Amino acid sequence: MYTYIELCHFYFLTIFRPRLGPMLHRVVGTGLLYFTLAAIESYLRVMHPKNDPSNQILVASIPLAVLDSAICWWIFASLVQTTRTLRLRR
């Protein structure tokens, strides 16, 4: 597991970081927000029993699902923009 983290860190520093430019802070902030929401949601799943009548897990899952769909939209919007840019260059 540790070598996988080192590999991801190496790729980030050598490939993605120089190309992100001003988007670096937005990507890191989104990653930290996703990590925080996922940690809260997983903590609630582990600590509460399955048949718990409270809706805390649902309340924790909704922001995570919204952020996940926003990240997917962000990725596909960026891909469309990149495709348009490449078509204009031809």
N, C-alpha and C positions, 0 to 999 in steps of 0.2 A: 504494500500500500504506500509506503514512504517513497519508493522509487517512482511510483506513478505520479505522486504529487511533485516530485522533483522534475519529472519529465514535463508535466503541464506547466510548471513554473519556467522551465527553460524555453518552451515554445512561446510562452507569453512574452518573455523578455526579448527573444531574438526575432520573432516573426510578427506578432500582433502589435506589440507596444509601439514600435516606430510608425506603423501605418494607421494607428488609431488617432493620433494627434489630439485634437480637442475633445474627441469622444471618449477618451480614456477615463475621465472622471465620471461620466455618465454610466459607462460599462461597469466600473468598479462599484459605484453606488448602487446600481441595480443588483449586482451580485451580492453585495452585503445585505441589502434589503431582502432579497430572496432567501439568503442563508438564515437571516433572523426569523423570518416568517416560517420557514421550514423547520427550524429548531423549536419554535414555540408549538407548532402543530404536532411535531413528533413527540415532544414532551407530554403534551396533553393526551396523545394516543397511548403512550406507555403508562402514564400514571393513573388514568381513569379506566374503570372496568368497561367491558363492551356493552353491558346492559345499563349503563348510566343514563338516567332520563334527562340529564342536563344537556343543553345544546352548545357547550363550550367548544367541543371539537368542530362542530359545524361553523361556529363563529370564527374559529381560527382557520378553517379550511377555505372559506370564501375569499379573504384577501389573497391567499396563496394562489388560488385558481385564477383570480383576476390578474394578478401579476404575471402568472405563467402565460395566460392568453395574450397579455400586452407584450411580453417578450417575443412570443411567436409572431405577432403582428409586426413588431419592430424589425425582426429578422427578414420577413417576407417583403416588407416595404423597402428595406435597404437593398434586398436582392433585385427588386424591380427597378429601383433607381440606378443600381450598378449596370443592369442590362440596358437601360435606356442610354446611359453614358457610353457604354461600349458600342452601341449601335450608331451613335452620333459620331464616334471616332472613325468608323469605317467610312 
